[in-house]
Amino acid sequence: MKLLIIRFILNILFLVVVPIMTQLNFKITTTWNNQSINHEPVNFSLDSDDSNLLIKIDGPFFNDPPKPSQNVGEFFNLWDYEVTEVFFLNEEGKYLELEFSPHGHFISLFLKGPQDVVRKGLIFDYKSEISENRWQGNARIPEAYFPSNISKFNAYAIHGSGENRVYESLFPTPYGKYENPNFHRLEYFRQIDLKNLLPQNYNRLNDSELWTGDQNESEK
């Protein structure tokens, strides 16, 4: 009997001491219109660090288009280059768009409805590294950047130039329904639960001041 009690206590201690695994892992294996890709997929994971969401990217490096001429850091036209993008949406239609380049460029956009940008230019920690034909990126996104109560998301990868431009999507649109890609078709985003990663996002009654304050502040 004593042995059973000891085992029971040890099991309880194990549950308390050992942290819950919260990392989420994804692969982008289809084009924007739900066709299989013909190369190794872009992989990315979501994790947390205090009040930040950690995004780690590992994918093939195409070097097409070439590296932007702008200095490493924030770059608004990043979607015209080789890039991985992750969008986080809430039920009110507000969403955060994050873009990451193999060359160290990045951008964050706050939107209230499809393609309705209300804030841009907020900086976050991001580092990338290219190793032969692959690249890795690591980003730390403050929780305050996200609209409250995130419920859906989608992710994309783009590379290539001209007629060889390739658009890929984690959750694609149906084949043949649209003629051109548009990453702001929010109805194709899918459910995500980040309560274990960003509990603050679900404990707030309202968005952070970054969403409710002066929309021009980030551009000063």
Accessible surface in RSA format (square Angstrom, percent):
REM  Atomic radii and reference values for relative SASA: ProtOr
REM  Chains: A
REM  Algorithm: Lee & Richards
REM  Probe-radius: 1.40
REM  Slices: 20
REM RES _ NUM      All-atoms   Total-Side   Main-Chain    Non-polar    All polar
REM                ABS   REL    ABS   REL    ABS   REL    ABS   REL    ABS   REL
RES MET A   1   169.97  88.0 129.59  85.8  40.38  96.1 110.89  94.3  59.08  78.3
RES LYS A   2   169.73  82.8 166.88 102.4   2.85   6.8 110.20  99.2  59.53  63.4
RES LEU A   3   104.51  58.2 100.88  72.2   3.63   9.1 101.91  71.6   2.60   7.0
RES LEU A   4   113.20  63.0 107.90  77.2   5.29  13.3 108.24  76.0   4.96  13.3
RES ILE A   5    83.93  47.8  81.60  60.8   2.33   5.6  83.92  60.4   0.01   0.0
RES ILE A   6    92.84  52.8  92.34  68.8   0.50   1.2  92.80  66.8   0.03   0.1
RES ARG A   7   133.94  56.2 132.46  67.5   1.48   3.5  39.62  54.2  94.31  57.2
RES PHE A   8   130.28  65.2 127.55  79.0   2.73   7.1 129.88  78.7   0.40   1.1
RES ILE A   9    87.66  49.9  86.69  64.6   0.97   2.3  87.66  63.1   0.00   0.0
RES LEU A  10   103.90  57.9  99.41  71.1   4.50  11.3  99.63  70.0   4.27  11.5
RES ASN A  11    91.71  63.2  90.87  87.8   0.83   2.0  19.07  45.9  72.63  70.2
RES ILE A  12    76.83  43.7  76.83  57.2   0.00   0.0  76.83  55.3   0.00   0.0
RES LEU A  13    91.35  50.9  91.16  65.2   0.19   0.5  91.35  64.2   0.00   0.0
RES PHE A  14   125.95  63.0 119.72  74.2   6.23  16.2 125.70  76.2   0.25   0.7
RES LEU A  15   128.98  71.8 109.68  78.5  19.30  48.5 112.66  79.1  16.31  43.9
RES VAL A  16   114.12  75.1  85.79  77.7  28.33  68.3  91.98  79.9  22.14  60.0
RES VAL A  17   113.21  74.5  91.89  83.2  21.32  51.4  97.23  84.5  15.98  43.3
RES VAL A  18    62.97  41.4  56.37  51.0   6.60  15.9  57.31  49.8   5.66  15.4
RES PRO A  19   103.04  75.1  88.05  80.3  14.99  54.5  98.86  81.6   4.19  26.0
RES ILE A  20   134.69  76.6 115.13  85.8  19.57  47.2 120.58  86.8  14.11  38.3
RES MET A  21   169.27  87.7 143.98  95.3  25.28  60.2 120.64 102.6  48.62  64.4
RES THR A  22    30.10  21.4  20.40  20.7   9.70  23.1  15.89  21.3  14.21  21.5
RES GLN A  23    77.80  43.5  58.29  42.6  19.51  46.5  10.29  21.9  67.51  51.2
RES LEU A  24    55.34  30.8  53.34  38.2   2.00   5.0  55.34  38.9   0.00   0.0
RES ASN A  25   102.39  70.6  75.82  73.3  26.56  64.0  33.30  80.1  69.09  66.8
RES PHE A  26    43.87  22.0  35.19  21.8   8.68  22.6  41.65  25.3   2.22   6.4
RES LYS A  27   126.35  61.6 115.18  70.7  11.17  26.6  58.98  53.1  67.37  71.8
RES ILE A  28     0.00   0.0   0.00   0.0   0.00   0.0   0.00   0.0   0.00   0.0
RES THR A  29    67.18  47.8  62.61  63.5   4.57  10.9  38.73  52.0  28.46  43.0
RES THR A  30    26.92  19.1  26.92  27.3   0.00   0.0  25.79  34.6   1.13   1.7
RES THR A  31    24.49  17.4  24.49  24.8   0.00   0.0  24.49  32.9   0.00   0.0
RES TRP A  32    32.23  12.9  31.14  15.1   1.10   2.6  15.68   8.4  16.55  26.9
RES ASN A  33    28.06  19.3  28.06  27.1   0.00   0.0   0.64   1.5  27.42  26.5
RES ASN A  34    75.70  52.2  63.54  61.4  12.16  29.3   0.24   0.6  75.46  72.9
RES GLN A  35    76.34  42.7  74.24  54.3   2.10   5.0  24.08  51.3  52.26  39.6
RES SER A  36   101.18  85.5  75.69 101.0  25.49  58.7  34.99  74.5  66.18  92.7
RES ILE A  37    29.55  16.8   7.65   5.7  21.90  52.8  11.43   8.2  18.13  49.2
RES ASN A  38   146.70 101.2 108.51 104.9  38.19  91.9  45.77 110.2 100.92  97.5
RES HIS A  39    45.93  25.1  22.70  15.8  23.23  59.4  36.32  37.4   9.61  11.2
RES GLU A  40   115.83  66.5 110.64  83.7   5.19  12.4  37.13  71.8  78.70  64.3
RES PRO A  41    22.75  16.6  22.60  20.6   0.14   0.5  22.60  18.7   0.14   0.9
RES VAL A  42     6.26   4.1   6.26   5.7   0.00   0.0   6.26   5.4   0.00   0.0
RES ASN A  43    40.11  27.7  39.85  38.5   0.27   0.6  20.70  49.8  19.42  18.8
RES PHE A  44     5.20   2.6   0.00   0.0   5.20  13.5   3.61   2.2   1.60   4.6
RES SER A  45    11.54   9.8  11.37  15.2   0.17   0.4   7.25  15.4   4.29   6.0
RES LEU A  46     0.00   0.0   0.00   0.0   0.00   0.0   0.00   0.0   0.00   0.0
RES ASP A  47    35.11  24.6  35.07  34.9   0.04   0.1   1.74   4.1  33.37  33.3
RES SER A  48    35.98  30.4  18.16  24.2  17.82  41.0   0.54   1.1  35.44  49.6
RES ASP A  49    49.03  34.3  43.80  43.6   5.23  12.4  12.05  28.4  36.98  36.9
RES ASP A  50   129.96  91.0  95.29  94.8  34.67  82.0  35.67  84.0  94.28  94.0
RES SER A  51    53.85  45.5  52.76  70.4   1.08   2.5  23.09  49.2  30.76  43.1
RES ASN A  52    27.74  19.1  27.74  26.8   0.00   0.0   0.00   0.0  27.74  26.8
RES LEU A  53     0.00   0.0   0.00   0.0   0.00   0.0   0.00   0.0   0.00   0.0
RES LEU A  54    28.80  16.0  28.57  20.4   0.23   0.6  28.57  20.1   0.23   0.6
RES ILE A  55     0.71   0.4   0.03   0.0   0.68   1.6   0.03   0.0   0.68   1.8
RES LYS A  56   100.34  49.0  98.05  60.2   2.29   5.4  45.06  40.6  55.28  58.9
RES ILE A  57     4.27   2.4   0.70   0.5   3.57   8.6   1.43   1.0   2.84   7.7
RES ASP A  58    46.70  32.7  46.35  46.1   0.36   0.8  24.89  58.6  21.82  21.8
RES GLY A  59     0.00   0.0   0.00   N/A   0.00   0.0   0.00   0.0   0.00   0.0
RES PRO A  60    14.41  10.5  13.07  11.9   1.33   4.8  13.08  10.8   1.33   8.3
RES PHE A  61    33.56  16.8  19.25  11.9  14.31  37.2  19.25  11.7  14.31  41.0
RES PHE A  62    67.85  33.9  43.86  27.2  23.99  62.4  49.04  29.7  18.82  53.9
RES ASN A  63    82.19  56.7  71.50  69.1  10.69  25.7  11.19  26.9  71.00  68.6
RES ASP A  64    50.41  35.3  50.19  50.0   0.21   0.5  16.61  39.1  33.79  33.7
RES PRO A  65    18.41  13.4  17.59  16.0   0.82   3.0  17.59  14.5   0.82   5.1
RES PRO A  66    95.77  69.8  94.47  86.1   1.30   4.7  94.50  78.0   1.27   7.9
RES LYS A  67   115.44  56.3  96.12  59.0  19.32  46.0  46.55  41.9  68.89  73.4
RES PRO A  68     4.78   3.5   0.35   0.3   4.43  16.1   1.17   1.0   3.61  22.4
RES SER A  69   110.63  93.5  70.64  94.3  39.99  92.1  56.96 121.3  53.67  75.2
RES GLN A  70    83.46  46.7  73.58  53.8   9.88  23.5  38.64  82.2  44.82  34.0
RES ASN A  71   135.68  93.6 121.09 117.0  14.59  35.1  32.54  78.3 103.15  99.7
RES VAL A  72    94.07  61.9  67.98  61.5  26.09  62.9  67.98  59.1  26.09  70.8
RES GLY A  73    16.02  19.8   0.00   N/A  16.02  19.8  16.02  44.0   0.00   0.0
RES GLU A  74    72.20  41.4  44.98  34.0  27.22  64.8  12.34  23.9  59.85  48.9
RES PHE A  75    18.83   9.4  15.94   9.9   2.89   7.5  18.83  11.4   0.00   0.0
RES PHE A  76    75.39  37.7  71.07  44.0   4.32  11.2  71.07  43.1   4.32  12.4
RES ASN A  77    66.40  45.8  66.40  64.2   0.00   0.0   9.90  23.8  56.50  54.6
RES LEU A  78     0.00   0.0   0.00   0.0   0.00   0.0   0.00   0.0   0.00   0.0
RES TRP A  79    79.98  32.1  74.84  36.2   5.14  12.1  57.87  30.9  22.11  35.9
RES ASP A  80    78.39  54.9  65.13  64.8  13.26  31.4  19.94  46.9  58.45  58.3
RES TYR A  81    55.48  25.9  55.48  31.6   0.00   0.0  20.92  15.7  34.56  42.6
RES GLU A  82     7.43   4.3   6.58   5.0   0.85   2.0   5.69  11.0   1.73   1.4
RES VAL A  83     2.69   1.8   0.00   0.0   2.69   6.5   0.84   0.7   1.85   5.0
RES THR A  84     1.95   1.4   1.95   2.0   0.00   0.0   0.00   0.0   1.95   2.9
RES GLU A  85     3.65   2.1   3.65   2.8   0.00   0.0   0.00   0.0   3.65   3.0
RES VAL A  86     0.00   0.0   0.00   0.0   0.00   0.0   0.00   0.0   0.00   0.0
RES PHE A  87     0.34   0.2   0.34   0.2   0.00   0.0   0.34   0.2   0.00   0.0
RES PHE A  88     0.00   0.0   0.00   0.0   0.00   0.0   0.00   0.0   0.00   0.0
RES LEU A  89    11.24   6.3  11.24   8.0   0.00   0.0  11.24   7.9   0.00   0.0
RES ASN A  90     5.44   3.7   2.80   2.7   2.64   6.4   1.27   3.1   4.17   4.0
RES GLU A  91   127.58  73.2  95.73  72.4  31.85  75.8  59.79 115.6  67.79  55.3
RES GLU A  92   127.78  73.4  90.41  68.4  37.37  89.0  46.87  90.6  80.91  66.1
RES GLY A  93    20.42  25.2   0.00   N/A  20.42  25.2  19.89  54.6   0.53   1.2
RES LYS A  94    37.39  18.2  37.39  22.9   0.00   0.0  15.83  14.2  21.56  23.0
RES TYR A  95     0.00   0.0   0.00   0.0   0.00   0.0   0.00   0.0   0.00   0.0
RES LEU A  96     0.00   0.0   0.00   0.0   0.00   0.0   0.00   0.0   0.00   0.0
RES GLU A  97     6.14   3.5   6.14   4.6   0.00   0.0   0.00   0.0   6.14   5.0
RES LEU A  98     0.00   0.0   0.00   0.0   0.00   0.0   0.00   0.0   0.00   0.0
RES GLU A  99     0.49   0.3   0.49   0.4   0.00   0.0   0.00   0.0   0.49   0.4
RES PHE A 100     0.00   0.0   0.00   0.0   0.00   0.0   0.00   0.0   0.00   0.0
RES SER A 101     0.59   0.5   0.59   0.8   0.00   0.0   0.00   0.0   0.59   0.8
RES PRO A 102     1.58   1.2   0.00   0.0   1.58   5.8   0.00   0.0   1.58   9.8
RES HIS A 103    25.04  13.7  12.37   8.6  12.67  32.4  13.82  14.2  11.22  13.1
RES GLY A 104     6.47   8.0   0.00   N/A   6.47   8.0   5.56  15.3   0.92   2.1
RES HIS A 105     0.00   0.0   0.00   0.0   0.00   0.0   0.00   0.0   0.00   0.0
RES PHE A 106    13.09   6.6  13.09   8.1   0.00   0.0  13.09   7.9   0.00   0.0
RES ILE A 107     0.23   0.1   0.00   0.0   0.23   0.6   0.23   0.2   0.00   0.0
RES SER A 108     0.62   0.5   0.25   0.3   0.37   0.9   0.00   0.0   0.62   0.9
RES LEU A 109     5.82   3.2   5.82   4.2   0.00   0.0   5.82   4.1   0.00   0.0
RES PHE A 110     0.91   0.5   0.91   0.6   0.00   0.0   0.91   0.6   0.00   0.0
RES LEU A 111     0.74   0.4   0.74   0.5   0.00   0.0   0.74   0.5   0.00   0.0
RES LYS A 112    80.13  39.1  66.50  40.8  13.63  32.5  33.90  30.5  46.23  49.2
RES GLY A 113    17.63  21.7   0.00   N/A  17.63  21.7  16.58  45.5   1.05   2.4
RES PRO A 114    86.86  63.3  70.28  64.1  16.58  60.3  70.28  58.0  16.58 103.0
RES GLN A 115   111.36  62.3  87.85  64.2  23.51  56.0  20.26  43.1  91.10  69.1
RES ASP A 116    73.01  51.1  67.99  67.7   5.02  11.9  20.99  49.4  52.03  51.9
RES VAL A 117    62.77  41.3  36.74  33.3  26.03  62.7  36.74  31.9  26.03  70.6
RES VAL A 118    34.08  22.4  21.31  19.3  12.77  30.8  29.30  25.5   4.79  13.0
RES ARG A 119     3.70   1.6   1.86   0.9   1.84   4.4   1.67   2.3   2.03   1.2
RES LYS A 120    65.13  31.8  64.57  39.6   0.56   1.3  27.18  24.5  37.95  40.4
RES GLY A 121    16.99  21.0   0.00   N/A  16.99  21.0   7.33  20.1   9.67  21.6
RES LEU A 122    26.71  14.9  25.44  18.2   1.26   3.2  26.29  18.5   0.41   1.1
RES ILE A 123   101.57  57.8  89.22  66.5  12.35  29.8  89.22  64.2  12.35  33.5
RES PHE A 124    10.44   5.2   0.00   0.0  10.44  27.2   6.65   4.0   3.79  10.8
RES ASP A 125    91.12  63.8  84.82  84.4   6.30  14.9  23.25  54.7  67.87  67.7
RES TYR A 126    23.02  10.7   0.36   0.2  22.66  59.0   1.08   0.8  21.94  27.0
RES LYS A 127   166.27  81.1 161.73  99.2   4.53  10.8 108.54  97.7  57.73  61.5
RES SER A 128    35.35  29.9   3.04   4.1  32.31  74.4   3.10   6.6  32.25  45.2
RES GLU A 129   118.35  67.9 113.21  85.7   5.14  12.2  36.52  70.6  81.83  66.8
RES ILE A 130    66.02  37.6  38.55  28.7  27.47  66.2  38.55  27.8  27.47  74.6
RES SER A 131    61.49  52.0  52.81  70.5   8.68  20.0  23.12  49.2  38.37  53.7
RES GLU A 132   159.65  91.7 125.93  95.3  33.72  80.3  58.39 112.9 101.26  82.7
RES ASN A 133   106.06  73.1 101.17  97.8   4.89  11.8  33.12  79.7  72.93  70.5
RES ARG A 134    65.99  27.7  65.99  33.6   0.00   0.0  44.47  60.8  21.51  13.0
RES TRP A 135     4.55   1.8   4.55   2.2   0.00   0.0   1.65   0.9   2.90   4.7
RES GLN A 136    57.10  31.9  56.70  41.4   0.41   1.0  34.23  72.9  22.87  17.3
RES GLY A 137     0.61   0.8   0.00   N/A   0.61   0.8   0.17   0.5   0.44   1.0
RES ASN A 138    72.91  50.3  68.41  66.1   4.50  10.8  26.53  63.9  46.38  44.8
RES ALA A 139     4.93   4.5   0.42   0.7   4.51  10.3   2.34   3.3   2.59   6.9
RES ARG A 140    89.68  37.7  87.42  44.6   2.25   5.4  18.94  25.9  70.73  42.9
RES ILE A 141     0.00   0.0   0.00   0.0   0.00   0.0   0.00   0.0   0.00   0.0
RES PRO A 142    41.53  30.3  41.53  37.9   0.00   0.0  41.53  34.3   0.00   0.0
RES GLU A 143    15.76   9.0  14.38  10.9   1.37   3.3   1.97   3.8  13.78  11.3
RES ALA A 144    34.99  32.2  33.10  51.1   1.88   4.3  33.26  46.8   1.73   4.6
RES TYR A 145    20.50   9.6  20.50  11.7   0.00   0.0   7.41   5.6  13.10  16.1
RES PHE A 146     0.00   0.0   0.00   0.0   0.00   0.0   0.00   0.0   0.00   0.0
RES PRO A 147     0.00   0.0   0.00   0.0   0.00   0.0   0.00   0.0   0.00   0.0
RES SER A 148     6.90   5.8   6.18   8.2   0.72   1.7   0.00   0.0   6.90   9.7
RES ASN A 149    66.25  45.7  64.63  62.5   1.63   3.9  24.40  58.7  41.85  40.5
RES ILE A 150     2.62   1.5   0.44   0.3   2.18   5.3   0.44   0.3   2.18   5.9
RES SER A 151    17.59  14.9  15.53  20.7   2.06   4.7  17.22  36.7   0.36   0.5
RES LYS A 152    56.03  27.3  56.03  34.4   0.00   0.0   8.15   7.3  47.89  51.0
RES PHE A 153     2.41   1.2   2.41   1.5   0.00   0.0   2.41   1.5   0.00   0.0
RES ASN A 154     1.97   1.4   1.97   1.9   0.00   0.0   0.00   0.0   1.97   1.9
RES ALA A 155     0.00   0.0   0.00   0.0   0.00   0.0   0.00   0.0   0.00   0.0
RES TYR A 156     8.28   3.9   8.28   4.7   0.00   0.0   4.62   3.5   3.66   4.5
RES ALA A 157     4.66   4.3   4.66   7.2   0.00   0.0   4.66   6.6   0.00   0.0
RES ILE A 158     6.49   3.7   4.16   3.1   2.33   5.6   4.20   3.0   2.30   6.2
RES HIS A 159    18.81  10.3  18.81  13.1   0.00   0.0   7.80   8.0  11.01  12.8
RES GLY A 160     2.59   3.2   0.00   N/A   2.59   3.2   2.54   7.0   0.06   0.1
RES SER A 161    48.61  41.1  40.94  54.6   7.67  17.7  39.97  85.1   8.64  12.1
RES GLY A 162    67.94  83.8   0.00   N/A  67.94  83.8  45.99 126.2  21.94  49.1
RES GLU A 163   184.34 105.8 143.23 108.4  41.10  97.9  65.92 127.5 118.41  96.7
RES ASN A 164   114.01  78.6 105.18 101.6   8.82  21.2  23.63  56.9  90.37  87.3
RES ARG A 165    43.53  18.3  25.07  12.8  18.46  43.9  17.63  24.1  25.90  15.7
RES VAL A 166    47.25  31.1  44.49  40.3   2.76   6.7  47.25  41.1   0.00   0.0
RES TYR A 167    67.81  31.7  64.87  36.9   2.94   7.7  32.39  24.3  35.43  43.7
RES GLU A 168     0.82   0.5   0.82   0.6   0.00   0.0   0.00   0.0   0.82   0.7
RES SER A 169     2.28   1.9   2.28   3.0   0.00   0.0   1.52   3.2   0.76   1.1
RES LEU A 170    25.64  14.3  12.53   9.0  13.10  32.9  12.83   9.0  12.81  34.5
RES PHE A 171    28.94  14.5  27.25  16.9   1.69   4.4  27.25  16.5   1.69   4.8
RES PRO A 172    23.82  17.4  11.72  10.7  12.10  44.0  12.42  10.3  11.40  70.8
RES THR A 173    10.61   7.5  10.18  10.3   0.44   1.0  10.36  13.9   0.25   0.4
RES PRO A 174    61.02  44.5  54.15  49.4   6.86  24.9  60.24  49.7   0.77   4.8
RES TYR A 175   149.42  69.8 125.21  71.2  24.21  63.0  77.43  58.2  71.99  88.7
RES GLY A 176    63.96  78.9   0.00   N/A  63.96  78.9  31.04  85.2  32.92  73.7
RES LYS A 177   126.52  61.7  94.31  57.9  32.21  76.7  60.42  54.4  66.10  70.4
RES TYR A 178    57.92  27.0  42.44  24.1  15.48  40.3  40.11  30.1  17.81  22.0
RES GLU A 179   164.22  94.3 133.24 100.8  30.98  73.8  57.92 112.0 106.30  86.8
RES ASN A 180    98.82  68.1  97.09  93.8   1.73   4.2  23.22  55.9  75.60  73.1
RES PRO A 181    42.28  30.8  23.25  21.2  19.03  69.2  23.40  19.3  18.88 117.4
RES ASN A 182    54.51  37.6  41.53  40.1  12.97  31.2  12.70  30.6  41.81  40.4
RES PHE A 183    22.04  11.0  17.56  10.9   4.48  11.7  18.22  11.0   3.83  11.0
RES HIS A 184    30.17  16.5  25.69  17.9   4.48  11.5   8.51   8.8  21.66  25.2
RES ARG A 185    44.91  18.9  39.85  20.3   5.06  12.1  14.83  20.3  30.08  18.2
RES LEU A 186    24.31  13.5  21.08  15.1   3.23   8.1  21.23  14.9   3.08   8.3
RES GLU A 187   120.85  69.4  85.23  64.5  35.63  84.8  60.08 116.2  60.77  49.6
RES TYR A 188    39.88  18.6  33.50  19.1   6.38  16.6  35.02  26.3   4.86   6.0
RES PHE A 189     7.65   3.8   0.01   0.0   7.64  19.9   0.01   0.0   7.64  21.9
RES ARG A 190   137.20  57.6 133.81  68.2   3.39   8.1  38.39  52.5  98.80  59.9
RES GLN A 191   126.44  70.7 106.54  77.9  19.91  47.4  62.74 133.5  63.70  48.3
RES ILE A 192    17.54  10.0   4.70   3.5  12.83  30.9  11.94   8.6   5.60  15.2
RES ASP A 193    90.45  63.4  71.89  71.6  18.56  43.9  37.24  87.6  53.21  53.1
RES LEU A 194     0.77   0.4   0.63   0.5   0.14   0.4   0.77   0.5   0.00   0.0
RES LYS A 195   113.99  55.6 108.34  66.5   5.65  13.4  76.61  69.0  37.38  39.8
RES ASN A 196   104.69  72.2  82.90  80.1  21.80  52.5  11.81  28.4  92.88  89.8
RES LEU A 197     3.96   2.2   1.86   1.3   2.10   5.3   1.86   1.3   2.10   5.6
RES LEU A 198     0.21   0.1   0.21   0.2   0.00   0.0   0.21   0.1   0.00   0.0
RES PRO A 199    60.13  43.8  58.26  53.1   1.87   6.8  59.90  49.5   0.24   1.5
RES GLN A 200    59.90  33.5  58.23  42.6   1.66   4.0  42.11  89.6  17.79  13.5
RES ASN A 201     0.55   0.4   0.55   0.5   0.00   0.0   0.53   1.3   0.03   0.0
RES TYR A 202    42.62  19.9  20.87  11.9  21.76  56.6  20.85  15.7  21.77  26.8
RES ASN A 203   116.06  80.0  85.69  82.8  30.37  73.1  30.56  73.6  85.49  82.6
RES ARG A 204    55.19  23.2  46.71  23.8   8.48  20.2  51.00  69.7   4.19   2.5
RES LEU A 205   170.66  95.0 141.03 100.9  29.63  74.5 143.78 101.0  26.88  72.3
RES ASN A 206   108.13  74.6 100.29  96.9   7.84  18.9  25.78  62.0  82.35  79.6
RES ASP A 207    17.80  12.5   4.46   4.4  13.34  31.5   0.60   1.4  17.20  17.2
RES SER A 208    17.29  14.6  10.49  14.0   6.80  15.7  17.29  36.8   0.00   0.0
RES GLU A 209   148.72  85.4 141.30 106.9   7.41  17.6  55.14 106.7  93.57  76.4
RES LEU A 210    46.05  25.6  45.30  32.4   0.75   1.9  46.05  32.3   0.00   0.0
RES TRP A 211     0.78   0.3   0.20   0.1   0.58   1.4   0.43   0.2   0.35   0.6
RES THR A 212    89.10  63.4  55.56  56.3  33.54  79.9  48.84  65.6  40.26  60.9
RES GLY A 213    32.51  40.1   0.00   N/A  32.51  40.1  26.57  72.9   5.95  13.3
RES ASP A 214    69.44  48.6  53.55  53.3  15.89  37.6  35.83  84.3  33.61  33.5
RES GLN A 215    52.98  29.6  48.51  35.4   4.47  10.6  43.26  92.1   9.72   7.4
RES ASN A 216    96.16  66.3  95.54  92.3   0.61   1.5  17.63  42.4  78.53  75.9
RES GLU A 217    98.09  56.3  90.96  68.8   7.13  17.0  24.35  47.1  73.74  60.2
RES SER A 218    25.67  21.7   0.03   0.0  25.63  59.1   9.11  19.4  16.55  23.2
RES GLU A 219   104.97  60.3  68.44  51.8  36.53  87.0  27.21  52.6  77.76  63.5
RES LYS A 220   188.01  91.7 118.23  72.5  69.78 166.1 112.74 101.5  75.28  80.2
END  Absolute sums over single chains surface
CHAIN  1 A    12074.3      10007.1       2067.3       6578.8       5495.5
END  Absolute sums over all chains
TOTAL         12074.3      10007.1       2067.3       6578.8       5495.5
